[in-house]
Amino acid sequence: MLPRMELRQLRWFVAVAEDGNISRAARRVFLTQSALSRQIKALEEELGQCLLERHAHSVRLTPAGEILAREARELLQQADAVAERVRTAGRNPRLRVGYAPSLAADLLPTAVRAFSGKHPNAAVELHDLSTQEMLSGLDTGTLDVALTVGSVRGPRGLTWTPLIRAAWRLAVPAAHPLARRARIGAAEVAGERLLVFSRREYPEYREIVLAWLRAHGQRPRLGGEYDGASSLFAAVASGLGVALVTLRSRRHLPGHVRLKMLESPPESLCIAAGFRADRVGEEGIAGFLAELALAARAPG
């Protein structure tokens, strides 16, 4: 059976080793001389080794005692370092945030600047990830917060804080006849080549778009798949097709693309911040969520 030493016993033993006198060491660690002597004796019995040579007015370390004193000092230094990291974790948080640029690009800069201003020692990491990668990161603890679609289905134990609801628009080339229309219906969308976000990157986007067309009795003519708003808009600007997007992605909009309103559009997309339910109240996460909420209220 492994010995069951306690850190406090090791601290007391190191004090004795450094002072070479049990009486002085006892005063240093706020114990009586007899109590400290009993603790050292208990440690010797636990280890099955004599640790001290006892003399009338002093003690000397045995070879076994020399080994224990040396190893105990290193162990205590490590324990103190761990305790300090835990104590300062709330004051100097490390925050790992996953996001999809097409959804959160206009929220993150404002929120991160405000959070960093209040937590100047915080290390904020931003990771451009797919929905599945974000869900996995939250579940395994490699991410602290994720910004994605609020209706996404993920592992149990995740909590979602709704931030904004993004209205849908149809992106069309500026020279396209539909660019002159005030509103565009589902049948007209189905009559065009529909460019979409990648199924792997944004599975929930595809579900929403196809469900909307089905609800209006339409089947899309799917064109290419794209992994981000910039590449999707570039394809639209090039005349390769049209695309359903949200207003939140308009910061990526090139000059030769127009966003048009839809007749009976899909329900506005809920963009939410996800995190593990067992981490509610952690200072870093709570502080960042508060800044996200403020950024979401700003005009945009």
Sine and cosine of phi, psi and omega as CSV:
sin_phi,cos_phi,sin_psi,cos_psi,sin_omega,cos_omega
0.00,0.00,0.69,-0.72,0.03,-1.00
-0.93,0.37,0.59,-0.81,0.04,-1.00
-0.90,0.44,0.58,-0.82,-0.03,-1.00
-0.97,-0.24,0.92,0.40,0.02,-1.00
-0.97,0.22,0.54,-0.84,0.08,-1.00
-0.96,-0.29,0.47,-0.88,0.00,-1.00
-0.86,0.52,-0.62,0.79,-0.02,-1.00
-0.91,0.42,-0.57,0.82,0.06,-1.00
-0.90,0.45,-0.65,0.76,0.02,-1.00
-0.91,0.41,-0.62,0.78,0.05,-1.00
-0.88,0.47,-0.68,0.73,0.00,-1.00
-0.91,0.42,-0.66,0.75,-0.01,-1.00
-0.91,0.41,-0.67,0.74,0.02,-1.00
-0.89,0.47,-0.62,0.78,0.04,-1.00
-0.87,0.49,-0.69,0.73,0.03,-1.00
-0.90,0.44,-0.69,0.72,-0.02,-1.00
-0.88,0.47,-0.62,0.78,-0.04,-1.00
-0.97,0.23,-0.57,0.82,-0.03,-1.00
-1.00,0.06,-0.45,0.89,-0.03,-1.00
0.93,0.38,0.28,0.96,-0.04,-1.00
-0.44,-0.90,0.82,-0.57,-0.08,-1.00
-0.93,0.37,-0.60,0.80,-0.02,-1.00
-0.89,0.45,-0.73,0.68,0.01,-1.00
-0.92,0.40,-0.66,0.75,0.01,-1.00
-0.89,0.45,-0.60,0.80,0.00,-1.00
-0.89,0.45,-0.67,0.74,0.03,-1.00
-0.91,0.42,-0.59,0.81,-0.02,-1.00
-0.91,0.41,-0.59,0.81,-0.05,-1.00
-0.97,-0.24,0.19,0.98,0.09,-1.00
0.88,0.48,0.70,0.72,0.13,-0.99
-0.83,-0.56,0.32,-0.95,0.15,-0.99
-0.97,0.23,0.36,-0.93,-0.01,-1.00
-0.87,0.49,-0.66,0.75,-0.03,-1.00
-0.92,0.39,-0.62,0.79,0.01,-1.00
-0.91,0.41,-0.66,0.75,0.01,-1.00
-0.92,0.39,-0.64,0.77,0.04,-1.00
-0.87,0.50,-0.66,0.76,0.02,-1.00
-0.91,0.42,-0.63,0.78,0.00,-1.00
-0.91,0.41,-0.65,0.76,0.02,-1.00
-0.92,0.40,-0.65,0.76,0.03,-1.00
-0.89,0.45,-0.66,0.75,0.02,-1.00
-0.90,0.44,-0.60,0.80,0.02,-1.00
-0.92,0.40,-0.65,0.76,0.04,-1.00
-0.89,0.45,-0.66,0.75,0.02,-1.00
-0.92,0.39,-0.61,0.79,0.01,-1.00
-0.90,0.44,-0.65,0.76,-0.05,-1.00
-1.00,0.03,-0.28,0.96,-0.02,-1.00
0.95,0.33,0.48,0.88,-0.03,-1.00
-0.65,-0.76,0.57,-0.82,0.15,-0.99
-0.99,0.15,0.83,-0.56,-0.09,-1.00
-0.98,-0.19,-0.38,0.92,-0.07,-1.00
-0.75,-0.66,0.63,-0.78,0.25,-0.97
-1.00,-0.09,0.88,-0.48,-0.12,-0.99
-0.99,-0.11,0.77,-0.63,0.05,-1.00
-0.85,-0.53,0.06,-1.00,-0.12,-0.99
-0.86,0.51,-0.69,0.72,-0.08,-1.00
-0.82,-0.58,0.23,0.97,-0.02,-1.00
-0.34,-0.94,0.17,-0.98,0.10,-0.99
-0.75,-0.66,0.44,-0.90,0.05,-1.00
-0.75,-0.66,0.61,-0.79,-0.01,-1.00
-0.95,0.30,0.68,-0.73,0.17,-0.98
-0.98,0.19,0.17,-0.99,0.08,-1.00
-0.81,0.59,-0.66,0.75,0.05,-1.00
-0.91,0.41,-0.61,0.79,0.03,-1.00
-0.91,0.41,-0.60,0.80,0.06,-1.00
-0.87,0.49,-0.70,0.72,0.00,-1.00
-0.89,0.45,-0.73,0.69,-0.03,-1.00
-0.90,0.44,-0.67,0.74,-0.02,-1.00
-0.88,0.47,-0.70,0.71,-0.01,-1.00
-0.90,0.44,-0.75,0.67,-0.04,-1.00
-0.94,0.35,-0.58,0.81,-0.01,-1.00
-0.91,0.42,-0.64,0.77,0.03,-1.00
-0.86,0.51,-0.71,0.71,0.00,-1.00
-0.90,0.43,-0.68,0.74,-0.01,-1.00
-0.90,0.44,-0.66,0.75,0.00,-1.00
-0.92,0.39,-0.60,0.80,0.07,-1.00
-0.89,0.46,-0.67,0.74,0.03,-1.00
-0.90,0.43,-0.68,0.73,0.00,-1.00
-0.89,0.45,-0.65,0.76,0.03,-1.00
-0.91,0.42,-0.61,0.79,0.01,-1.00
-0.91,0.41,-0.66,0.75,0.04,-1.00
-0.89,0.46,-0.72,0.70,-0.01,-1.00
-0.88,0.48,-0.63,0.77,0.00,-1.00
-0.92,0.39,-0.64,0.77,0.03,-1.00
-0.89,0.45,-0.63,0.78,0.02,-1.00
-0.92,0.39,-0.68,0.73,-0.01,-1.00
-0.90,0.44,-0.59,0.81,-0.07,-1.00
-1.00,-0.06,-0.04,1.00,-0.05,-1.00
-0.86,0.51,-0.66,0.75,-0.01,-1.00
-0.94,0.34,-0.53,0.85,-0.03,-1.00
-0.98,0.18,-0.52,0.85,-0.02,-1.00
-0.81,-0.59,0.94,0.34,-0.12,-0.99
-0.95,0.33,0.49,-0.87,0.17,-0.98
-0.96,-0.28,0.84,-0.54,-0.11,-0.99
-0.86,-0.51,0.86,-0.51,-0.01,-1.00
-0.94,-0.34,0.89,-0.46,-0.13,-0.99
-0.89,-0.46,0.81,-0.59,0.12,-0.99
-0.99,-0.17,0.57,-0.82,-0.05,-1.00
-0.39,-0.92,0.34,-0.94,0.16,-0.99
-0.95,-0.32,0.87,-0.49,-0.08,-1.00
-0.81,0.58,-0.60,0.80,-0.05,-1.00
-0.92,0.39,-0.34,0.94,-0.02,-1.00
-0.98,-0.21,-0.59,0.81,-0.23,-0.97
-0.86,-0.51,0.07,1.00,-0.10,-0.99
-0.87,0.49,-0.49,0.87,-0.01,-1.00
-1.00,0.00,-0.25,0.97,0.04,-1.00
-1.00,0.05,-0.67,0.74,-0.17,-0.99
-0.88,0.47,-0.75,0.66,-0.06,-1.00
-0.82,0.57,-0.70,0.71,-0.01,-1.00
-0.90,0.43,-0.72,0.70,-0.04,-1.00
-0.92,0.40,-0.68,0.74,-0.03,-1.00
-0.92,0.40,-0.67,0.74,0.03,-1.00
-0.87,0.49,-0.70,0.71,-0.02,-1.00
-0.92,0.40,-0.68,0.73,0.00,-1.00
-0.90,0.44,-0.71,0.71,-0.01,-1.00
-0.91,0.42,-0.53,0.85,0.05,-1.00
-0.90,0.43,-0.57,0.82,0.00,-1.00
-1.00,0.02,-0.35,0.94,0.01,-1.00
-0.77,-0.63,0.95,0.32,-0.12,-0.99
-0.88,0.47,-0.36,0.93,0.01,-1.00
-1.00,-0.06,0.02,1.00,-0.03,-1.00
-0.96,0.28,0.58,-0.82,0.09,-1.00
-0.97,-0.24,0.95,-0.31,-0.02,-1.00
-0.98,-0.19,0.81,-0.58,0.03,-1.00
-0.90,-0.44,0.75,-0.66,0.01,-1.00
-0.93,-0.38,0.75,-0.66,-0.06,-1.00
-0.79,-0.61,0.89,-0.46,0.06,-1.00
-0.98,0.18,0.94,-0.33,-0.15,-0.99
-0.72,-0.70,0.33,-0.94,0.14,-0.99
-0.97,0.26,0.23,-0.97,0.01,-1.00
-0.84,0.54,-0.73,0.68,-0.04,-1.00
-0.90,0.44,-0.62,0.79,0.04,-1.00
-0.90,0.43,-0.61,0.79,0.04,-1.00
-0.92,0.40,-0.70,0.71,0.01,-1.00
-0.89,0.46,-0.68,0.73,0.02,-1.00
-0.90,0.43,-0.65,0.76,0.01,-1.00
-0.89,0.45,-0.65,0.76,0.06,-1.00
-0.90,0.43,-0.68,0.73,-0.07,-1.00
-0.91,0.42,-0.65,0.76,-0.05,-1.00
-1.00,0.03,-0.18,0.98,0.01,-1.00
1.00,0.00,0.13,0.99,0.05,-1.00
-0.99,0.12,-0.19,0.98,0.14,-0.99
-0.83,-0.55,0.52,-0.85,0.06,-1.00
-0.99,-0.14,-0.62,0.78,-0.02,-1.00
-0.64,-0.77,0.57,-0.82,0.08,-1.00
-0.73,-0.68,0.67,-0.74,0.05,-1.00
-0.95,-0.32,0.93,-0.37,-0.04,-1.00
-0.43,-0.90,-0.20,-0.98,-0.02,-1.00
-0.95,0.32,0.77,-0.64,-0.10,-0.99
-0.92,0.39,-0.39,0.92,-0.04,-1.00
-1.00,0.03,0.05,1.00,-0.07,-1.00
-0.89,0.45,0.58,-0.82,0.02,-1.00
-1.00,-0.06,0.85,-0.53,-0.03,-1.00
-0.73,-0.68,-0.11,-0.99,0.02,-1.00
-0.87,0.49,0.42,-0.91,0.08,-1.00
-0.91,0.41,0.44,-0.90,0.04,-1.00
1.00,-0.05,0.07,1.00,0.06,-1.00
-0.98,-0.18,0.57,-0.82,0.03,-1.00
-0.89,-0.46,0.61,-0.79,-0.03,-1.00
-0.85,-0.53,0.75,-0.66,0.08,-1.00
-0.94,-0.33,0.95,-0.33,0.01,-1.00
-0.88,0.48,0.66,-0.75,-0.01,-1.00
-0.92,-0.40,-0.82,0.58,-0.04,-1.00
-0.58,-0.82,0.35,-0.94,0.14,-0.99
-0.90,-0.44,0.83,-0.55,-0.11,-0.99
-0.97,-0.26,0.82,-0.57,0.00,-1.00
-0.97,0.24,0.48,-0.88,-0.02,-1.00
-1.00,-0.01,0.54,-0.84,0.10,-1.00
-0.64,-0.77,0.29,-0.96,0.10,-0.99
-0.97,-0.26,0.84,-0.55,0.05,-1.00
-1.00,0.02,0.82,-0.57,-0.02,-1.00
-0.74,-0.68,0.44,-0.90,0.09,-1.00
-0.88,0.48,0.58,-0.82,-0.05,-1.00
-0.86,0.51,-0.50,0.87,-0.03,-1.00
-1.00,0.00,0.00,1.00,-0.03,-1.00
-0.96,0.28,0.58,-0.81,0.04,-1.00
-0.82,0.57,-0.54,0.84,0.00,-1.00
-0.92,0.40,-0.34,0.94,-0.01,-1.00
-0.91,0.41,-0.31,0.95,0.00,-1.00
-1.00,-0.06,-0.04,1.00,-0.02,-1.00
-1.00,0.02,0.55,-0.84,0.04,-1.00
-0.97,0.25,-0.70,0.72,0.01,-1.00
-0.69,-0.73,0.47,-0.89,-0.06,-1.00
-0.78,-0.62,0.73,-0.69,-0.03,-1.00
-1.00,-0.02,0.19,-0.98,-0.04,-1.00
-0.88,0.47,-0.61,0.79,-0.01,-1.00
-0.89,0.45,-0.62,0.79,0.02,-1.00
-0.94,0.34,-0.58,0.81,0.07,-1.00
-0.89,0.45,-0.70,0.72,-0.02,-1.00
-0.91,0.42,-0.38,0.93,0.02,-1.00
-0.98,0.18,-0.12,0.99,0.01,-1.00
-0.96,-0.30,0.32,-0.95,0.14,-0.99
-0.95,0.31,0.85,-0.53,-0.10,-1.00
-0.99,-0.15,0.88,-0.47,0.07,-1.00
-1.00,-0.02,0.65,-0.76,-0.12,-0.99
-0.71,-0.71,0.31,-0.95,0.15,-0.99
-0.95,0.30,0.42,-0.91,-0.01,-1.00
-0.84,0.54,0.68,-0.73,0.06,-1.00
-0.88,0.47,-0.62,0.78,-0.02,-1.00
-0.93,0.38,-0.66,0.75,-0.05,-1.00
-0.97,0.24,-0.67,0.75,-0.10,-0.99
-0.69,-0.72,0.94,0.35,-0.05,-1.00
-0.87,0.48,-0.55,0.84,-0.04,-1.00
-0.94,0.35,-0.52,0.85,0.03,-1.00
-0.88,0.47,-0.75,0.67,-0.04,-1.00
-0.88,0.48,-0.67,0.75,0.00,-1.00
-0.87,0.50,-0.70,0.72,-0.04,-1.00
-0.91,0.43,-0.73,0.69,-0.05,-1.00
-0.90,0.44,-0.74,0.67,-0.04,-1.00
-0.93,0.38,-0.60,0.80,0.02,-1.00
-0.90,0.43,-0.61,0.79,0.03,-1.00
-0.90,0.44,-0.69,0.72,0.02,-1.00
-0.91,0.40,-0.66,0.75,0.03,-1.00
-0.88,0.47,-0.65,0.76,-0.01,-1.00
-0.88,0.48,-0.39,0.92,0.04,-1.00
-0.97,-0.22,0.27,0.96,0.05,-1.00
0.94,0.35,0.47,0.88,-0.07,-1.00
-0.88,-0.47,0.52,-0.86,0.12,-0.99
-0.89,-0.46,0.78,-0.63,-0.08,-1.00
-0.98,0.21,0.40,-0.92,0.20,-0.98
-0.98,-0.18,1.00,-0.01,-0.11,-0.99
-0.94,0.33,0.73,-0.69,0.10,-0.99
-0.98,-0.18,-0.73,-0.68,-0.04,-1.00
-0.99,0.16,0.29,-0.96,0.08,-1.00
-0.95,-0.31,0.59,-0.81,-0.07,-1.00
-0.71,-0.70,0.55,-0.84,-0.11,-0.99
-1.00,-0.07,0.08,1.00,0.02,-1.00
-0.24,-0.97,0.24,-0.97,-0.06,-1.00
-0.91,0.42,-0.62,0.78,-0.04,-1.00
-0.89,0.47,-0.72,0.69,-0.01,-1.00
-0.94,0.34,-0.58,0.82,0.03,-1.00
-0.90,0.43,-0.73,0.68,0.01,-1.00
-0.91,0.41,-0.57,0.82,0.04,-1.00
-0.89,0.46,-0.62,0.78,0.03,-1.00
-0.92,0.39,-0.65,0.76,0.05,-1.00
-0.89,0.45,-0.72,0.69,0.00,-1.00
-0.87,0.50,-0.49,0.87,0.00,-1.00
-0.99,0.15,-0.03,1.00,0.03,-1.00
0.99,0.12,0.32,0.95,-0.03,-1.00
-0.99,0.16,-0.21,0.98,0.00,-1.00
0.33,-0.94,-0.22,-0.97,0.05,-1.00
-0.87,-0.49,0.21,-0.98,-0.05,-1.00
-0.50,-0.86,0.63,-0.78,0.15,-0.99
-1.00,0.07,0.81,-0.59,-0.02,-1.00
-0.66,-0.75,0.16,-0.99,0.08,-1.00
-0.98,-0.20,0.33,-0.94,0.02,-1.00
-0.88,0.47,-0.40,0.91,-0.02,-1.00
-0.91,0.42,-0.35,0.94,-0.05,-1.00
-1.00,-0.02,0.11,0.99,-0.12,-0.99
-0.94,0.33,-0.26,0.97,0.05,-1.00
-0.92,0.39,-0.33,0.94,0.05,-1.00
-1.00,0.03,0.00,1.00,-0.17,-0.98
-0.94,0.34,0.85,-0.52,0.08,-1.00
-0.98,0.20,0.19,-0.98,-0.10,-1.00
-0.92,0.40,-0.40,0.92,-0.08,-1.00
-0.99,-0.15,0.38,0.93,0.03,-1.00
-0.81,-0.59,0.63,-0.78,0.05,-1.00
-0.87,-0.49,0.57,-0.82,0.08,-1.00
-0.97,-0.23,0.84,-0.54,-0.07,-1.00
-0.90,-0.43,0.57,-0.82,0.03,-1.00
-0.95,0.32,0.44,-0.90,-0.02,-1.00
-0.95,-0.32,0.54,-0.84,0.18,-0.98
-0.99,0.17,0.76,-0.65,-0.02,-1.00
0.74,0.67,0.87,0.49,-0.08,-1.00
-0.94,0.35,0.23,-0.97,0.13,-0.99
-0.87,0.50,0.36,-0.93,0.07,-1.00
-0.85,0.52,0.64,-0.77,-0.02,-1.00
-0.79,0.61,0.63,-0.78,-0.06,-1.00
-0.98,0.19,0.81,-0.59,0.04,-1.00
-1.00,0.06,0.86,-0.51,0.09,-1.00
-0.98,-0.21,0.80,-0.61,-0.15,-0.99
-0.72,-0.70,0.34,-0.94,0.10,-0.99
-0.98,-0.21,0.83,-0.56,0.00,-1.00
-0.95,-0.30,0.54,-0.84,0.05,-1.00
-0.36,-0.93,0.22,-0.98,-0.01,-1.00
-0.96,0.28,0.71,-0.71,-0.04,-1.00
-0.89,0.47,-0.50,0.86,-0.03,-1.00
-0.98,0.20,0.06,1.00,0.03,-1.00
-0.91,-0.42,0.22,0.98,0.05,-1.00
-0.85,0.52,0.74,-0.68,0.05,-1.00
0.99,-0.10,-0.21,0.98,0.07,-1.00
-0.88,0.47,0.70,-0.72,-0.16,-0.99
-0.84,0.54,-0.73,0.69,-0.04,-1.00
-0.89,0.46,-0.73,0.68,-0.02,-1.00
-0.92,0.40,-0.74,0.68,-0.01,-1.00
-0.87,0.50,-0.67,0.74,0.00,-1.00
-0.91,0.41,-0.64,0.76,-0.01,-1.00
-0.94,0.33,-0.62,0.78,0.05,-1.00
-0.87,0.49,-0.62,0.78,0.02,-1.00
-0.89,0.46,-0.65,0.76,0.01,-1.00
-0.94,0.34,-0.58,0.81,0.07,-1.00
-0.89,0.46,-0.67,0.74,0.00,-1.00
-0.89,0.46,-0.65,0.76,0.03,-1.00
-0.92,0.40,-0.66,0.75,0.01,-1.00
-0.90,0.43,-0.57,0.82,-0.02,-1.00
-0.93,0.37,-0.46,0.89,-0.01,-1.00
-0.98,0.18,-0.28,0.96,-0.02,-1.00
-0.94,0.35,0.51,-0.86,0.03,-1.00
-0.84,0.54,0.67,-0.74,-0.01,-1.00
0.02,-1.00,0.00,0.00,0.00,0.00
